[in-house]
Every structure is written in C-alpha cells, then in structure tokens.
Amino acid sequence: MKKGIFILAIALLAGEAFAQKAELTSAILSYRKQDMQTAKSYIDAAEEKLDKGGTLKTKDLGKFWHHKGLVYYSLYDANKDLDLLNTAAGAFKIDTETDGSTYAKKSSNELIRCAIAFNNAAYDKYDAKDFASALTLFEKVVEVNAYDAIGMIDTSNLYNASLMAVQAKNSEKVIELNSRLIQLDPANGDYHLSLVQEFTRSENTEARFDAIKKGRELAPNHTGLIFEEVNYYLAKNDNEGLLISLETAIAAAPDNKVLHFAKGSALGSLKRHDGAKEAYLAAISLDADYFDAYNNLGSLYLDQTAPLVDKMNNLGLSQADQKKYNALKKKRNNLYKLAKPYLEEAVRIDNSAIQVLNALKEVCYQTDDIECWKKTNDRIKELTK
C-alpha cells in the first residue's frame, strides 16, 4: 500500500512538471504568433505553479524566465506600462543568474534593451516636467546597468538622476546621489559643486563649508568651487579668509573683473588702502565702464577723510591748534582731490546716481572747483525736483 502511494506521488509530480512545461510551450508558441495576451496568461499560469513548489529542469527554467521577459517587454512596448517593463527586466535578470541557463547571454542583451527603454522613458518624463518620475527612472537605468550581466557603472545617468532630484526639490536624494558620484569620481568638480549648491539651498552652513573644503582639495582648479568658496567668505564677512580664497580665484580666472572688485572691497574693509586701490584699478582695466569700481575708489579716499575731520573738529582756537588744523585740512583736501576723478567717472557712467552726485558736489565745494560744483548741483536739482 505504501509503495502504491509513493508511485502515485511520483506520478502526480511528473504530471505537474508536464503541465508546467506544456504551459511554457504554449506561452512560447503564442509569443511567436504575437498573441501576447494569451502568451502572458500561459506564462503567468506556469509561474503560479512554480510559486507553489513546482519545478522545471534547468534548461526549461532558463527558457521560462527568458520568455517571460520577452512577453512582458512586448506588452510594455505596446502600451508603455512601466510596471510591465519592470517585470520584464526582473525576469531577464533572474535568467542571467540561473546556473546552467542556455538563454543567459540572450537575456543579458535584453537587459541592455530594457535599460535603453528605461532611459527613453526617463527623458519623456523630463520633457513632461515630471521630475520625480524622471528621477526614479534614471535611477532604474543605473540599477539595471549595474546588474552582473551588464556590469556597467553608469555615472552619466546617476548624474542625470541627481539633476532630476534638484528639479524635484528632493534634497535628500540630491545629497545621496552626489555623494555617490563623488565616491566614484572624486576629482570631478561638478559633483562637488552640486553638493555645495544643495547645502546652500538648504541653508546648512556647516555642511556647505565642509563640502567646499573637500571639493577644493580634490578638484583644486574647478572655477565653480573657487567662486563658491569666495561667496562663502563674503557671506561670513570673513575678509582674511576671503582674500586667501580670492588669490586662488584670480589665479584661475584673472580676467574676471568681479574677483578683482571683491578683492578691493575686502582690502578696503581691512584699511589696506594701497592694495584696495590696486585691485579696483585692475577691475577697471578689464572694464573701463565699471561703475562700482570707480565709486568704491572714490569712497576709498573719502573714508580716509573722516578721522581727519574728527581731529579738526576737536581742535581749539590756539595758534598751535590752528597750525594743526591747517595741516589736517591740507591732507583732507588732498584726499578729496584724489577721490574727485573717480567720482566724476562714476557720474559719467551713471548720471542718475544721486548719492555719488552728492559726494562729488561736496568734493567740488571743498576743493574750490566752483564750475564742477554748479554743474553737479544742477544735475541733482533735475533729479530731485
């Protein structure tokens, strides 16, 4: 009796295996006839039995996963349902990992086709401004290309994914993806720059500075990172740190007038007037109509008159004090004369800058240039009437 039960069990298992193979064969035949819905029903039925403990020989198992991928990819190709594409890629992947499968090479090629399809879908989502979906799809391309069957480190689409994360305002993903990119290619300054910019957007000052510092170490000549370092010190009002950064920046971009101007401003704040003048003049040599540089040059001299005026106002009426007063006045007027041509240039460029006009008017008065005073005063009246 026990022997009969054992034989019956073997017969049932054989029947199940035969049924699965028959369904697989029917699925393949339907696929070849391009009857994809029927092919799907057979392939799904065969998989259901596998899930319940059914078995196929190794060569048939490889055939099953490969053809499941083909059926689902064809269905995806017909209606662009990304769930179908995901299923197809998963089936091809399993086949490439199935020991002894005779379809593994074909499935590897199909995985490449799936990666291309995911990539095309990602660009479609980007064109539709669905950045969150584009992000997911570019990540999927990276994932598929990283499968052992392909073995590709896809930094290009990883970078695309990071750009989509920025557009989707997904800060966590931006940081994650750019950190991965930096691990893969530490010397690529663009990856560091993207990370710095994300920390700037999220107002994470400490992380921003750390990212700038690391980026400058690993990609020292990247102009974007140099400018980020300059902007960081400007925002922190750290003129000493800014000057060190600016020297590097100017060496990398000597024809950038803004860098020379920033250097002049930093030196001026530190009362290093000769260096500030030299920096402003360097900016002007690059742009003869640089209003801000002329204005700051004029202000550089005017700012130096303030302590002289304070000393003059604190002197008494004695002969000694009067002598000191005249000496201070001479120094003050000399500074006015030095400031005057730069203020005049600023007014030439923008004759509606009321604050500069008022400063020029005072300078003209103090230096006894009546014609200049009258002309400047008339212009101020035109603007303020």
C-alpha positions, 0 to 999 in steps of 0.5 A: 500500500505504501509503495502504491502511494509513493508511485502515485506521488511520483506520478502526480509530480511528473504530471505537474512538471508536464503541465508546467512545461506544456504551459511554457510551450504554449506561452512560447508558441503564442509569443511567436504568433504575437498573441501576447495576451494569451502568451502572458496568461500561459506564462503567468499560469506556469509561474503560479505553479512554480510559486507553489513548489513546482519545478522545471529542469534547468534548461526549461527554467532558463527558457521560462524566465527568458520568455517571460521577459520577452512577453512582458517587454512586448506588452510594455512596448505596446502600451508603455506600462512601466510596471510591465517593463519592470517585470520584464527586466526582473525576469531577464535578470533572474535568467542571467543568474540561473546556473546552467541557463542556455538563454543567459547571454540572450537575456543579458542583451535584453537587459541592455534593451530594457535599460535603453527603454528605461532611459527613453522613458526617463527623458519623456518624463523630463520633457513632461516636467515630471521630475520625480518620475524622471528621477526614479527612472534614471535611477532604474537605468543605473540599477539595471546597468549595474546588474552582473550581466551588464556590469556597467557603472553608469555615472552619466545617468546617476548624474542625470538622476541627481539633476532630476532630484534638484528639479524635484526639490528632493534634497535628500536624494540630491545629497545621496546621489552626489555623494555617490558620484563623488565616491566614484569620481572624486576629482570631478568638480561638478559633483562637488559643486552640486553638493555645495549648491544643495547645502546652500539651498538648504541653508546648512552652513556647516555642511556647505563649508565642509563640502567646499573644503573637500571639493577644493582639495580634490578638484583644486582648479574647478572655477565653480568651487573657487567662486563658491568658496569666495561667496562663502567668505563674503557671506561670513564677512570673513575678509582674511579668509576671503582674500586667501580664497580670492588669490586662488580665484584670480589665479584661475580666472584673472580676467574676471573683473568681479574677483578683482572688485571683491578683492578691493572691497575686502582690502578696503574693509581691512584699511589696506588702502594701497592694495584696495586701490590696486585691485579696483584699478585692475577691475577697471582695466578689464572694464573701463565702464565699471561703475562700482569700481570707480565709486568704491575708489572714490569712497576709498579716499573719502573714508580716509577723510573722516578721522581727519575731520574728527581731529579738526573738529576737536581742535581749539582756537590756539595758534598751535591748534590752528597750525594743526588744523591747517595741516589736517585740512591740507591732507583732507583736501588732498584726499578729496582731490584724489577721490574727485576723478573717480567720482566724476567717472562714476557720474559719467557712467551713471548720471542718475546716481544721486548719492555719488552726485552728492559726494562729488558736489561736496568734493567740488565745494571743498576743493574750490572747483566752483564750475564742477560744483554748479554743474553737479548741483544742477544735475541733482536739482533735475533729479530731485525736483 
